[in-house]
Amino acid sequence: MQKNTKTLIIAGLIVGAVFGLAGSMVKEVNLQATLYEISSIGMIVAAALLGLTFFRKGNDFVAAGFLLLAIAEAVMSSGTALGPVGNQPSFAAGMALYVPALLLISVPKGFPIWARIAGILTVIPFAIAAAKIFWGEQVLSPSPLPGVGYSLLVITFICWIIALVKEKYE
């Protein structure tokens, strides 16, 4: 992988993690929306580049997972300006798309097993939260279930970053 590409991927994952966590800690709606949008942009850039990286390596499932992750984040991002309540449809759709994206990334070989386990565990709270919204419940982004999901997603990002830095991916 080219050094510039790796640097941009790592930067995107860090921006996604840091600004996403920051957004979950603030209560002011406009600031929260801004932080979440910056997070989304970082994640989309990193996921798209990782998708291309794994596609070039011939790992189509992992590549497709990263491209789906970029789409999921774009879907989720589309309602960010509507605030936590107005964003429920795109928030649920984005979390639902995280499920196959993270499974495509984490089940096949591509990253070390510890990174893959983190990704698989991340699926559980997102699947439950998305299902709850689709069944008519309100699940806001800073609530416990998505909070656990995003905490696990940040751990997964850290695992991916470590694997990229140590070049422990296939």
C-alpha positions as CSV (number, residue, x, y, z in Angstrom):
1,M,0.0,0.0,0.0
2,Q,1.3,3.5,-0.8
3,K,2.4,5.5,2.2
4,N,0.1,8.4,1.3
5,T,-2.9,6.1,1.0
6,K,-2.2,4.4,4.3
7,T,-1.8,7.8,6.0
8,L,-5.1,9.1,4.6
9,I,-6.9,5.9,5.7
10,I,-5.5,6.1,9.2
11,A,-6.3,9.8,9.4
12,G,-9.9,9.1,8.2
13,L,-10.4,6.4,10.8
14,I,-9.0,8.6,13.5
15,V,-11.3,11.5,12.4
16,G,-14.2,9.2,12.3
17,A,-13.5,7.9,15.8
18,V,-12.6,11.1,17.5
19,F,-15.3,13.3,16.1
20,G,-18.0,10.6,16.5
21,L,-17.2,10.2,20.1
22,A,-17.1,14.0,20.6
23,G,-20.5,14.2,19.0
24,S,-22.0,11.7,21.4
25,M,-20.7,13.8,24.3
26,V,-22.3,17.1,23.4
27,K,-25.9,18.1,23.9
28,E,-26.1,21.1,21.6
29,V,-27.8,19.8,18.4
30,N,-26.0,21.9,15.8
31,L,-22.6,21.2,17.3
32,Q,-23.4,17.5,17.6
33,A,-24.6,17.4,13.9
34,T,-21.4,19.1,12.8
35,L,-19.2,16.7,14.8
36,Y,-21.1,13.7,13.5
37,E,-20.8,15.0,9.9
38,I,-17.0,15.5,10.2
39,S,-16.9,11.9,11.6
40,S,-18.9,10.6,8.7
41,I,-16.6,12.2,6.1
42,G,-13.5,10.7,7.7
43,M,-15.2,7.3,7.8
44,I,-16.4,7.5,4.2
45,V,-12.9,8.4,2.9
46,A,-11.2,5.7,4.9
47,A,-13.7,3.0,4.0
48,A,-13.6,3.9,0.3
49,L,-9.8,3.7,0.2
50,L,-9.8,0.5,2.2
51,G,-12.3,-0.9,-0.2
52,L,-10.1,-0.1,-3.2
53,T,-7.0,-1.5,-1.3
54,F,-8.6,-4.8,-0.6
55,F,-10.1,-5.0,-4.1
56,R,-6.6,-4.6,-5.6
57,K,-5.4,-7.4,-3.3
58,G,-8.2,-9.7,-4.7
59,N,-10.1,-9.8,-1.5
60,D,-13.5,-9.0,-2.9
61,F,-15.6,-9.7,0.2
62,V,-13.6,-7.4,2.4
63,A,-13.5,-4.8,-0.3
64,A,-17.3,-5.0,-0.7
65,G,-17.6,-4.7,3.1
66,F,-15.6,-1.4,3.1
67,L,-17.6,0.0,0.2
68,L,-20.8,-1.0,1.9
69,L,-19.5,0.7,5.1
70,A,-18.9,3.9,3.1
71,I,-22.5,3.7,1.8
72,A,-23.9,3.0,5.3
73,E,-22.1,6.1,6.7
74,A,-23.3,8.2,3.8
75,V,-26.9,7.0,4.4
76,M,-26.6,7.8,8.1
77,S,-25.0,11.2,7.3
78,S,-27.9,12.2,5.1
79,G,-30.1,12.9,8.0
80,T,-27.6,14.3,10.5
81,A,-28.8,17.9,10.1
82,L,-32.3,16.8,11.1
83,G,-31.2,16.2,14.7
84,P,-31.4,13.0,16.7
85,V,-35.1,12.6,16.5
86,G,-35.6,13.6,12.8
87,N,-32.6,11.4,11.8
88,Q,-34.2,8.2,13.0
89,P,-34.9,6.7,9.5
90,S,-31.4,7.3,8.1
91,F,-29.9,6.4,11.5
92,A,-31.6,3.0,11.5
93,A,-30.8,2.4,7.8
94,G,-27.2,3.2,8.3
95,M,-26.9,1.0,11.4
96,A,-28.7,-1.8,9.5
97,L,-26.1,-1.5,6.7
98,Y,-23.3,-1.6,9.2
99,V,-24.3,-5.2,9.9
100,P,-23.5,-6.8,6.5
101,A,-20.6,-4.3,6.0
102,L,-18.8,-5.4,9.2
103,L,-19.5,-9.0,8.6
104,L,-18.1,-8.8,5.0
105,I,-15.0,-7.1,6.5
106,S,-14.6,-9.4,9.5
107,V,-15.6,-12.9,8.6
108,P,-13.2,-13.6,5.8
109,K,-9.5,-13.3,6.2
110,G,-8.2,-9.8,5.7
111,F,-7.3,-8.6,9.1
112,P,-5.8,-10.4,12.1
113,I,-8.3,-12.5,14.1
114,W,-8.4,-10.0,17.0
115,A,-9.5,-7.2,14.6
116,R,-12.1,-9.5,13.0
117,I,-13.6,-10.5,16.4
118,A,-13.9,-6.8,17.3
119,G,-15.7,-6.2,14.0
120,I,-18.1,-9.1,14.5
121,L,-18.9,-8.0,18.1
122,T,-19.7,-4.5,16.8
123,V,-22.5,-5.9,14.7
124,I,-24.7,-7.0,17.6
125,P,-25.7,-3.7,19.2
126,F,-26.1,-2.0,15.8
127,A,-28.4,-4.8,14.6
128,I,-30.5,-4.6,17.7
129,A,-30.7,-0.8,17.7
130,A,-31.7,-0.8,14.0
131,A,-34.3,-3.4,14.5
132,K,-35.8,-1.5,17.5
133,I,-36.2,1.6,15.3
134,F,-37.7,-0.4,12.4
135,W,-40.2,-1.8,15.0
136,G,-41.3,1.7,16.0
137,E,-39.1,2.5,19.0
138,Q,-37.0,5.6,19.3
139,V,-33.3,5.0,19.7
140,L,-31.2,8.1,19.8
141,S,-27.6,8.1,18.8
142,P,-26.3,9.0,22.3
143,S,-28.4,6.3,24.0
144,P,-26.8,3.2,25.5
145,L,-27.3,0.6,22.6
146,P,-25.8,2.7,19.8
147,G,-23.2,4.0,22.4
148,V,-22.0,0.4,22.9
149,G,-22.0,-0.1,19.1
150,Y,-19.9,3.0,18.5
151,S,-17.5,2.2,21.3
152,L,-16.9,-1.2,19.7
153,L,-16.6,0.4,16.3
154,V,-13.9,2.7,17.7
155,I,-12.1,-0.4,19.1
156,T,-12.5,-2.0,15.6
157,F,-11.0,1.1,14.0
158,I,-8.1,1.0,16.4
159,C,-7.5,-2.7,15.5
160,W,-7.6,-1.8,11.8
161,I,-5.1,1.1,12.4
162,I,-2.7,-1.2,14.3
163,A,-3.0,-3.8,11.5
164,L,-2.3,-1.2,8.9
165,V,0.7,0.3,10.7
166,K,2.2,-3.2,11.3
167,E,1.1,-4.3,7.8
168,K,-0.7,-7.3,9.3
169,Y,-3.5,-7.6,6.8
170,E,-3.9,-9.8,3.8
